[in-house]
């Protein structure tokens, strides 16, 4: 049987791990912008919200291949 201390400790660890995962995902997938911006993730063009206005070579190539 789990006691209160273990429950709180496990809950805090889960919250910390979830926060770390969300922050990591945000930092990896955020758009840096600027003229020299590049897209390193080929799989993102398919579901990208900014594809219509994308001027990056990867986005232009993806739009032409559609």
N, C-alpha and C positions, 0 to 999 in steps of 0.2 A: 504494500500500500504506500502511496506517495504522500509525504507530509507537506505542510504548507511551505516550508523553506525550500524544498526541492521543486515544488510547483512554481514558486516565484523565480527561482534561479533558472529553471527551464524556460519559463515565459520570457524572462529578460534576454536569455541567449537567443531565443527565436526572434524576438523583436530586433535585437542587434544584428543578427544575420540577415534578416529581411531588409533592414535599413541599408546595410552594406551592399546587398545585391541591387537595390533600387538606385543607390548612389553610383555604383559602378556602371550600371546600364546607362544611366543618364550621362555620365562622363564619356563613355565610349561612343554613344550614338548621337551626341549633341552636334549641332551644326556650328562650325567655327566661322563660316561666312568669309567674306573678302574675295578678292579677285584670284588669289592663289589657292583657294580652297579646293580640296579634292575629296572624292568619295572613294573610300577604300573597300566598301561593302557592295559587291555586285548584286546581292540578293535584295538590297533595299530599294532599288529603282522600281521594282514591280509594285510596291505598296507605298511609294513616296507621295506625299501630299504636294510637294513642290515640283513635280516632274514637268508640268506644263511650262514653267518659267525657268527650268534648269538649263544653264549654259555650260555646264561641265561636259567634257568629252564623253564621259560614261553615260550621262543622261541623254545627250544628243544621239549617241550610238544606239541606246536602248529605244528611244522614240522612233528612230529610222527603221529598226528591225521589227517593230510592231506591225 
